[in-house]
Amino acid sequence: MIALTGTPVLHTERLTLRAPCPADWPQWLAYFATERSQLSGGPLADDRAWRAFCHHIGHWVMRGYGSFIVTRKGSDTAIGLIGPYHPIDWPEAELGWALWNVADEGKGLAYEAAAAARDHVFRDLGWPTAVSYIDPTNARSAALAKRLGAVLDPAARGPHPDDFVFRHPAPVGGAA
């Protein structure tokens, strides 16, 4: 595995969160070939999926942080992408999440990874707040945002006009 050097690796009870690397491409491509990816900008043709994948790797280089590939402990197979994300044209830095297979849902994996990523952005990156941009039809994602303690912020705007914006308040007393 060729990986970006100097990027953090987060560990939870069941998961490892690390920067994306070229070995993650097959899982990324498989996800973006499915209808499941529609709330992440897909489905995408191979060339568009490639650009999106390279965008996430480049985000780490340009911003010094980025979304983490999620793997189960003991495996290096990517099952999703979760963490901080801030394209240049987005109003605020986001805490985003996507598990790539329906079989991984309902096990608390997204919550476990998103909580670790949320703690990272407050503790290690020093963010005062973070938002999650959620399509109004994505009830599971909205439920996860609420479970993480985020609240709907009707005054905030998202990158898409219809997005719900959930705000994650920084932990009381500072870093997580």
Buried (B, 14 or more C-beta within 10 A) or exposed (E): EEBEEEBEEBEBEBBBBBBBBEBBBEBBBBBBBEEBBEBBEBBBEEEEBBEBBEEBBEBBEEBEBBBBBBBBEEEEEBBBBBBBBBEEEBBBBBBBBBBBEEEBEEEEBBBBBBBBBBBBBBBBBEBEBBBBBBBEEBEEBBEBBEEBEBEEBEEBBBEEEEBBBBBBEBEEEEEB
